[in-house]
Structure formats: C-alpha cells, structure tokens
C-alpha cells in the first residue's frame, strides 16, 4: 500500500509578541493577507493585549 501525503506550509507568517521583566505576552498571529493598518493593529493586536496580558503582567497596576 502506498500512501501519498502532501502538506502545505506557508512561506512565512507575521507574529507580534513582547517580553518584559514581568513576563512575556501572548503571541498574536497576523492573519495571512491581512492589511496591517492602524485599525487592524488596534483591534487585533493592541486591544487583546490590553485586555488579556496587561492585567496578568501587572496585577497591581504596575506598582
């Protein structure tokens, strides 16, 4: 029995992440073909970072 398997791997990808003395952020993967403008950045990168990562990294508001 011969099994042929084909896998598609994208040529590249774009990801956003950060590291601080308090820890690391969640990686945010940019959708393939997305147009990166201020609306995309705010809605898909910055707002999720502020909602999820800032409270975890800075539980006492950075104090």
N, C-alpha and C positions, 0 to 999 in steps of 0.2 A: 504494500500500500504506500503510495506517495502522497504526502500532504504538502501543499504549497501554501505558504503563509506570506502575506505581504503586509508590511507595516508602513504607515505614513508618519513621518516625523517632520514637524515644521522646520524650516530653515533657521528660524530664530524666534525669539519671543522677547517681550519687554516686561520688566518687573520693577516694582517700587518697594523699597524697604528702608529701615533705619535702625541704628544701634546707638544706645546712649549708656551712661553709667548705671541707669535704672533697668536696663534690659533691652530687648530687641522688639521691633514692631512685627506685626503680621505682614507677610509678603502679599502684595497686591499685584495680581497679574493683569496686564492690559489686554483687552480683547483684541484678537487678530483683526487687523484692518481698521481699528478704531482711529478716528481723527482726534488727536490729542490737542484740545484747546482748553481755555480756562473753564468752560462748563464741564467738560469731561473730567478734568483734574479735580475740580471742587466736588463734584457729585460722586465720583468713583474712587478717588484716592483720599482726598483731604477729609471729607465728612465721615467716611468709615473709620479713618484713623482717629479722628477726634472722639467719635462715639465709643469705639472699642478699645483702642490702645492707650489713650491718654489716661483714662481712669485706672487702668491696670498698672501702668508705669508710674503714675503719680497719684496714688490713692489719697494723699493728704494735700492735694492741690500744689504739689511741688515743694512742700515745706519739709 
